[in-house]
Amino acid sequence: MRNFLLTYSVRGARNSIECERAARHVRDKIASIDNLYWSKKLEVETTFSGFIGVLGSSHQSRRQHAKRHFSQVLADCLNGIPHAHLPELHVVALVDGLGDPIEFDVEQSR
């Protein structure tokens, strides 16, 4: 298990009431993630820390595994949002031993 620090940003797709409502809904779902290995930082609204198991035979494959894990957890928070109102979910994560920050956007799971 490796330590991680993850921060995220949720932005409405457009400047509309529906898009802002969808973004707020996603923010609330992320804030209420209940994962044994993730700890929400109460003082910093958009940050989690915790532990992650990382598999892979190379440095790059371990980084990809971490990205997939984070994406899978966060993609669940986008479910149920109509595509027209789907907010952008940007993530930056630092994982012990994996070097530079891992930056990516989360897609809605299918």
Order of alpha helices (4+ residues) and beta strands (2+ residues): beta-alpha-beta-beta-alpha-beta-beta
